[in-house]
Amino acid sequence: MRKAGGIIGLIAGIFGVLAALTTLGLGGMGSAFKADNASTVVGLGFGGLAFSFLVIILSAVAIGARGRTAGVLLIFSSIAGAILGGTLVAVCMVLALVGGILAAIGSGRAPAGASANNA
């Protein structure tokens, strides 16, 4: 489940980057037309971009990590990205949260008598 969580997190991070770039574009268009609070939307886009890249990095680490640290950090970064990234990024961070939970749960150790090659 650790690898599945990492792959899900990678997909969520890529979609999060696309959502953050869309948010940045919308904020830029709002700034061009002198809309109110357009700078807030641009700030949300940059926050979403930063946390989406962090999700991608932590997901790649979670695939090969043996402990739960990468999964737990993936959970925290997806929550922070959902809060600081705007609505579009928050939708993608829900998927990253699921990936982080899978990576954290899946890194548990197998029981002593269990073997991967038992058939």
Backbone as JSON Lines, residues from 0, in Angstrom:
{"i":0,"aa":"M","n":[0.82,-1.2,0.0],"ca":[0.0,0.0,0.0],"c":[0.86,1.26,0.0]}
{"i":1,"aa":"R","n":[2.1,1.1,0.43],"ca":[2.99,2.25,0.46],"c":[3.26,2.78,-0.94]}
{"i":2,"aa":"K","n":[3.52,1.87,-1.88],"ca":[3.78,2.3,-3.26],"c":[2.53,2.86,-3.91]}
{"i":3,"aa":"A","n":[1.38,2.27,-3.61],"ca":[0.12,2.78,-4.16],"c":[-0.15,4.19,-3.64]}
{"i":4,"aa":"G","n":[0.1,4.41,-2.37],"ca":[-0.07,5.74,-1.8],"c":[0.86,6.76,-2.43]}
{"i":5,"aa":"G","n":[2.09,6.34,-2.7],"ca":[3.04,7.24,-3.35],"c":[2.63,7.58,-4.77]}
{"i":6,"aa":"I","n":[2.13,6.58,-5.5],"ca":[1.69,6.83,-6.88],"c":[0.46,7.73,-6.9]}
{"i":7,"aa":"I","n":[-0.48,7.48,-5.98],"ca":[-1.65,8.35,-5.88],"c":[-1.24,9.77,-5.54]}
{"i":8,"aa":"G","n":[-0.28,9.91,-4.64],"ca":[0.22,11.24,-4.29],"c":[0.9,11.94,-5.46]}
{"i":9,"aa":"L","n":[1.65,11.17,-6.26],"ca":[2.28,11.76,-7.46],"c":[1.23,12.29,-8.44]}
{"i":10,"aa":"I","n":[0.21,11.49,-8.68],"ca":[-0.86,11.92,-9.59],"c":[-1.55,13.16,-9.04]}
{"i":11,"aa":"A","n":[-1.83,13.16,-7.74],"ca":[-2.48,14.32,-7.13],"c":[-1.59,15.56,-7.2]}
{"i":12,"aa":"G","n":[-0.29,15.39,-7.02],"ca":[0.63,16.52,-7.11],"c":[0.69,17.11,-8.52]}
{"i":13,"aa":"I","n":[0.68,16.24,-9.52],"ca":[0.7,16.74,-10.9],"c":[-0.58,17.49,-11.22]}
{"i":14,"aa":"F","n":[-1.72,16.93,-10.81],"ca":[-2.98,17.65,-11.02],"c":[-3.03,18.93,-10.19]}
{"i":15,"aa":"G","n":[-2.4,18.92,-9.01],"ca":[-2.33,20.12,-8.18],"c":[-1.52,21.22,-8.83]}
{"i":16,"aa":"V","n":[-0.43,20.85,-9.52],"ca":[0.37,21.84,-10.24],"c":[-0.46,22.47,-11.36]}
{"i":17,"aa":"L","n":[-1.2,21.63,-12.08],"ca":[-2.06,22.17,-13.15],"c":[-3.16,23.07,-12.58]}
{"i":18,"aa":"A","n":[-3.73,22.68,-11.45],"ca":[-4.75,23.52,-10.82],"c":[-4.16,24.83,-10.3]}
{"i":19,"aa":"A","n":[-2.95,24.77,-9.76],"ca":[-2.31,26.0,-9.28],"c":[-1.96,26.93,-10.43]}
{"i":20,"aa":"L","n":[-1.53,26.38,-11.55],"ca":[-1.24,27.22,-12.71],"c":[-2.52,27.86,-13.25]}
{"i":21,"aa":"T","n":[-3.63,27.12,-13.2],"ca":[-4.91,27.7,-13.6],"c":[-5.32,28.82,-12.66]}
{"i":22,"aa":"T","n":[-5.11,28.62,-11.36],"ca":[-5.41,29.67,-10.38],"c":[-4.55,30.89,-10.61]}
{"i":23,"aa":"L","n":[-3.27,30.67,-10.9],"ca":[-2.39,31.79,-11.21],"c":[-2.85,32.54,-12.45]}
{"i":24,"aa":"G","n":[-3.28,31.81,-13.47],"ca":[-3.76,32.45,-14.69],"c":[-5.01,33.27,-14.45]}
{"i":25,"aa":"L","n":[-5.93,32.71,-13.67],"ca":[-7.15,33.45,-13.36],"c":[-6.85,34.69,-12.51]}
{"i":26,"aa":"G","n":[-5.93,34.56,-11.59],"ca":[-5.55,35.72,-10.78],"c":[-4.84,36.78,-11.6]}
{"i":27,"aa":"G","n":[-4.03,36.34,-12.57],"ca":[-3.36,37.28,-13.45],"c":[-4.34,38.02,-14.34]}
{"i":28,"aa":"M","n":[-5.34,37.3,-14.82],"ca":[-6.36,37.96,-15.64],"c":[-7.18,38.93,-14.79]}
{"i":29,"aa":"G","n":[-7.43,38.55,-13.55],"ca":[-8.14,39.46,-12.65],"c":[-7.33,40.71,-12.37]}
{"i":30,"aa":"S","n":[-6.02,40.57,-12.23],"ca":[-5.16,41.74,-12.02],"c":[-5.12,42.62,-13.26]}
{"i":31,"aa":"A","n":[-5.14,42.01,-14.43],"ca":[-5.11,42.79,-15.67],"c":[-6.38,43.62,-15.83]}
{"i":32,"aa":"F","n":[-7.49,43.09,-15.35],"ca":[-8.76,43.82,-15.46],"c":[-9.07,44.61,-14.19]}
{"i":33,"aa":"K","n":[-8.09,44.73,-13.29],"ca":[-8.21,45.51,-12.06],"c":[-9.36,45.04,-11.17]}
{"i":34,"aa":"A","n":[-9.52,43.72,-11.05],"ca":[-10.56,43.16,-10.19],"c":[-10.13,43.26,-8.73]}
{"i":35,"aa":"D","n":[-11.12,43.33,-7.86],"ca":[-10.84,43.39,-6.43],"c":[-10.28,42.06,-5.95]}
{"i":36,"aa":"N","n":[-9.33,42.11,-5.05],"ca":[-8.7,40.94,-4.42],"c":[-8.06,39.97,-5.42]}
{"i":37,"aa":"A","n":[-7.64,40.46,-6.56],"ca":[-6.97,39.6,-7.53],"c":[-5.6,39.18,-7.02]}
{"i":38,"aa":"S","n":[-4.97,40.02,-6.22],"ca":[-3.67,39.65,-5.67],"c":[-3.79,38.49,-4.68]}
{"i":39,"aa":"T","n":[-4.93,38.36,-4.03],"ca":[-5.17,37.23,-3.13],"c":[-5.22,35.93,-3.93]}
{"i":40,"aa":"V","n":[-5.86,35.97,-5.09],"ca":[-5.95,34.78,-5.94],"c":[-4.56,34.39,-6.45]}
{"i":41,"aa":"V","n":[-3.75,35.37,-6.78],"ca":[-2.38,35.09,-7.22],"c":[-1.58,34.47,-6.07]}
{"i":42,"aa":"G","n":[-1.76,34.98,-4.88],"ca":[-1.09,34.41,-3.71],"c":[-1.52,32.98,-3.45]}
{"i":43,"aa":"L","n":[-2.81,32.7,-3.61],"ca":[-3.29,31.33,-3.46],"c":[-2.69,30.42,-4.53]}
{"i":44,"aa":"G","n":[-2.52,30.94,-5.73],"ca":[-1.91,30.16,-6.8],"c":[-0.47,29.79,-6.48]}
{"i":45,"aa":"F","n":[0.29,30.75,-5.95],"ca":[1.68,30.45,-5.59],"c":[1.75,29.48,-4.42]}
{"i":46,"aa":"G","n":[0.84,29.62,-3.44],"ca":[0.8,28.67,-2.33],"c":[0.46,27.27,-2.8]}
{"i":47,"aa":"G","n":[-0.5,27.18,-3.71],"ca":[-0.86,25.88,-4.26],"c":[0.26,25.26,-5.06]}
{"i":48,"aa":"L","n":[0.99,26.1,-5.79],"ca":[2.12,25.6,-6.58],"c":[3.22,25.05,-5.68]}
{"i":49,"aa":"A","n":[3.51,25.77,-4.6],"ca":[4.55,25.33,-3.67],"c":[4.17,24.01,-3.0]}
{"i":50,"aa":"F","n":[2.94,23.91,-2.52],"ca":[2.54,22.69,-1.82],"c":[2.32,21.53,-2.79]}
{"i":51,"aa":"S","n":[1.97,21.8,-4.04],"ca":[1.85,20.73,-5.02],"c":[3.22,20.14,-5.34]}
{"i":52,"aa":"F","n":[4.23,21.0,-5.46],"ca":[5.58,20.49,-5.66],"c":[6.06,19.7,-4.44]}
{"i":53,"aa":"L","n":[5.7,20.18,-3.25],"ca":[6.07,19.46,-2.03],"c":[5.39,18.08,-1.98]}
{"i":54,"aa":"V","n":[4.14,18.02,-2.43],"ca":[3.43,16.74,-2.47],"c":[4.11,15.79,-3.45]}
{"i":55,"aa":"I","n":[4.54,16.3,-4.6],"ca":[5.24,15.45,-5.57],"c":[6.53,14.9,-4.98]}
{"i":56,"aa":"I","n":[7.29,15.74,-4.33],"ca":[8.56,15.3,-3.73],"c":[8.33,14.26,-2.64]}
{"i":57,"aa":"L","n":[7.38,14.54,-1.74],"ca":[7.12,13.61,-0.64],"c":[6.51,12.3,-1.13]}
{"i":58,"aa":"S","n":[5.75,12.35,-2.2],"ca":[5.19,11.12,-2.77],"c":[6.29,10.25,-3.35]}
{"i":59,"aa":"A","n":[7.25,10.87,-4.02],"ca":[8.37,10.11,-4.56],"c":[9.21,9.51,-3.43]}
{"i":60,"aa":"V","n":[9.37,10.23,-2.35],"ca":[10.11,9.7,-1.21],"c":[9.33,8.58,-0.54]}
{"i":61,"aa":"A","n":[8.0,8.72,-0.47],"ca":[7.17,7.71,0.2],"c":[7.18,6.38,-0.52]}
{"i":62,"aa":"I","n":[7.41,6.4,-1.83],"ca":[7.45,5.14,-2.58],"c":[8.61,4.26,-2.1]}
{"i":63,"aa":"G","n":[9.75,4.86,-1.84],"ca":[10.92,4.09,-1.45],"c":[11.22,4.08,0.04]}
{"i":64,"aa":"A","n":[10.5,4.87,0.82],"ca":[10.8,4.96,2.25],"c":[10.29,3.74,2.99]}
{"i":65,"aa":"R","n":[10.97,3.4,4.08],"ca":[10.55,2.26,4.88],"c":[9.75,2.7,6.1]}
{"i":66,"aa":"G","n":[9.87,3.95,6.5],"ca":[9.16,4.43,7.69],"c":[7.88,5.17,7.32]}
{"i":67,"aa":"R","n":[7.25,5.69,8.34],"ca":[6.0,6.41,8.16],"c":[6.17,7.91,8.02]}
{"i":68,"aa":"T","n":[7.38,8.4,8.16],"ca":[7.61,9.83,8.17],"c":[7.18,10.51,6.88]}
{"i":69,"aa":"A","n":[7.51,9.92,5.74],"ca":[7.15,10.54,4.47],"c":[5.63,10.56,4.28]}
{"i":70,"aa":"G","n":[4.94,9.51,4.71],"ca":[3.48,9.48,4.62],"c":[2.83,10.51,5.5]}
{"i":71,"aa":"V","n":[3.35,10.67,6.71],"ca":[2.79,11.67,7.63],"c":[3.05,13.08,7.11]}
{"i":72,"aa":"L","n":[4.25,13.33,6.58],"ca":[4.55,14.65,6.0],"c":[3.69,14.91,4.76]}
{"i":73,"aa":"L","n":[3.39,13.87,4.02],"ca":[2.5,14.0,2.86],"c":[1.09,14.38,3.31]}
{"i":74,"aa":"I","n":[0.64,13.82,4.4],"ca":[-0.67,14.18,4.94],"c":[-0.69,15.65,5.35]}
{"i":75,"aa":"F","n":[0.33,16.08,6.07],"ca":[0.38,17.47,6.53],"c":[0.49,18.45,5.37]}
{"i":76,"aa":"S","n":[1.3,18.11,4.36],"ca":[1.44,19.03,3.23],"c":[0.17,19.08,2.38]}
{"i":77,"aa":"S","n":[-0.57,17.99,2.31],"ca":[-1.82,18.03,1.55],"c":[-2.87,18.86,2.28]}
{"i":78,"aa":"I","n":[-2.9,18.8,3.6],"ca":[-3.83,19.63,4.37],"c":[-3.46,21.1,4.23]}
{"i":79,"aa":"A","n":[-2.17,21.41,4.34],"ca":[-1.73,22.8,4.18],"c":[-1.98,23.3,2.76]}
{"i":80,"aa":"G","n":[-1.79,22.45,1.77],"ca":[-2.06,22.83,0.39],"c":[-3.53,23.08,0.15]}
{"i":81,"aa":"A","n":[-4.39,22.3,0.8],"ca":[-5.83,22.51,0.66],"c":[-6.25,23.83,1.29]}
{"i":82,"aa":"I","n":[-5.6,24.22,2.36],"ca":[-5.95,25.47,3.04],"c":[-5.38,26.66,2.29]}
{"i":83,"aa":"L","n":[-4.12,26.58,1.87],"ca":[-3.42,27.73,1.3],"c":[-3.38,27.76,-0.22]}
{"i":84,"aa":"G","n":[-4.01,26.81,-0.89],"ca":[-3.88,26.73,-2.34],"c":[-5.09,27.15,-3.13]}
{"i":85,"aa":"G","n":[-6.19,27.4,-2.51],"ca":[-7.39,27.75,-3.25],"c":[-8.26,26.54,-3.53]}
{"i":86,"aa":"T","n":[-9.4,26.78,-4.13],"ca":[-10.4,25.74,-4.31],"c":[-9.95,24.66,-5.28]}
{"i":87,"aa":"L","n":[-9.39,25.05,-6.41],"ca":[-8.98,24.05,-7.4],"c":[-7.89,23.13,-6.85]}
{"i":88,"aa":"V","n":[-6.95,23.71,-6.14],"ca":[-5.86,22.91,-5.57],"c":[-6.39,22.05,-4.43]}
{"i":89,"aa":"A","n":[-7.37,22.54,-3.69],"ca":[-7.92,21.78,-2.57],"c":[-8.57,20.49,-3.04]}
{"i":90,"aa":"V","n":[-9.19,20.52,-4.2],"ca":[-9.8,19.3,-4.74],"c":[-8.72,18.26,-5.01]}
{"i":91,"aa":"C","n":[-7.61,18.69,-5.54],"ca":[-6.51,17.76,-5.82],"c":[-5.83,17.29,-4.54]}
{"i":92,"aa":"M","n":[-5.8,18.12,-3.53],"ca":[-5.13,17.76,-2.28],"c":[-5.92,16.72,-1.5]}
{"i":93,"aa":"V","n":[-7.21,16.58,-1.78],"ca":[-7.97,15.5,-1.15],"c":[-7.42,14.16,-1.61]}
{"i":94,"aa":"L","n":[-7.1,14.06,-2.89],"ca":[-6.49,12.85,-3.43],"c":[-5.1,12.63,-2.82]}
{"i":95,"aa":"A","n":[-4.35,13.69,-2.62],"ca":[-3.04,13.58,-2.0],"c":[-3.16,13.14,-0.54]}
{"i":96,"aa":"L","n":[-4.22,13.56,0.12],"ca":[-4.46,13.14,1.5],"c":[-4.7,11.64,1.56]}
{"i":97,"aa":"V","n":[-5.47,11.12,0.63],"ca":[-5.71,9.68,0.56],"c":[-4.4,8.94,0.31]}
{"i":98,"aa":"G","n":[-3.58,9.47,-0.6],"ca":[-2.28,8.86,-0.86],"c":[-1.38,8.89,0.36]}
{"i":99,"aa":"G","n":[-1.4,9.97,1.1],"ca":[-0.6,10.06,2.33],"c":[-1.05,9.09,3.39]}
{"i":100,"aa":"I","n":[-2.36,8.91,3.51],"ca":[-2.87,7.95,4.48],"c":[-2.46,6.53,4.08]}
{"i":101,"aa":"L","n":[-2.56,6.22,2.81],"ca":[-2.14,4.89,2.34],"c":[-0.64,4.68,2.56]}
{"i":102,"aa":"A","n":[0.15,5.72,2.31],"ca":[1.6,5.59,2.5],"c":[1.96,5.44,3.97]}
{"i":103,"aa":"A","n":[1.23,6.12,4.84],"ca":[1.53,6.01,6.27],"c":[1.08,4.67,6.84]}
{"i":104,"aa":"I","n":[-0.08,4.2,6.42],"ca":[-0.59,2.93,6.92],"c":[0.19,1.77,6.3]}
{"i":105,"aa":"G","n":[0.52,1.89,5.02],"ca":[1.17,0.8,4.31],"c":[2.61,0.57,4.68]}
{"i":106,"aa":"S","n":[3.2,1.45,5.44],"ca":[4.61,1.26,5.79],"c":[4.79,0.46,7.07]}
{"i":107,"aa":"G","n":[3.7,-0.1,7.59],"ca":[3.8,-0.94,8.78],"c":[4.58,-2.2,8.48]}
{"i":108,"aa":"R","n":[5.18,-2.76,9.48],"ca":[6.01,-3.95,9.29],"c":[5.14,-5.19,9.23]}
{"i":109,"aa":"A","n":[5.58,-6.14,8.43],"ca":[4.86,-7.41,8.31],"c":[5.09,-8.24,9.57]}
{"i":110,"aa":"P","n":[4.14,-9.09,9.93],"ca":[4.35,-9.98,11.08],"c":[5.56,-10.9,10.85]}
{"i":111,"aa":"A","n":[6.13,-11.39,11.93],"ca":[7.38,-12.15,11.85],"c":[7.22,-13.42,11.02]}
{"i":112,"aa":"G","n":[6.07,-14.07,11.06],"ca":[5.9,-15.32,10.33],"c":[5.48,-15.13,8.89]}
{"i":113,"aa":"A","n":[5.15,-13.93,8.5],"ca":[4.64,-13.69,7.15],"c":[5.79,-13.55,6.16]}
{"i":114,"aa":"S","n":[5.56,-14.03,4.96],"ca":[6.54,-13.93,3.9],"c":[5.83,-13.51,2.63]}
{"i":115,"aa":"A","n":[6.48,-12.74,1.81],"ca":[5.86,-12.26,0.57],"c":[5.76,-13.36,-0.48]}
{"i":116,"aa":"N","n":[6.54,-14.43,-0.32],"ca":[6.57,-15.47,-1.34],"c":[5.74,-16.69,-0.96]}
{"i":117,"aa":"N","n":[4.95,-16.62,0.09],"ca":[4.09,-17.76,0.43],"c":[3.0,-17.89,-0.59]}
{"i":118,"aa":"A","n":[2.86,-19.08,-1.15],"ca":[1.82,-19.3,-2.15],"c":[1.01,-20.53,-1.84]}
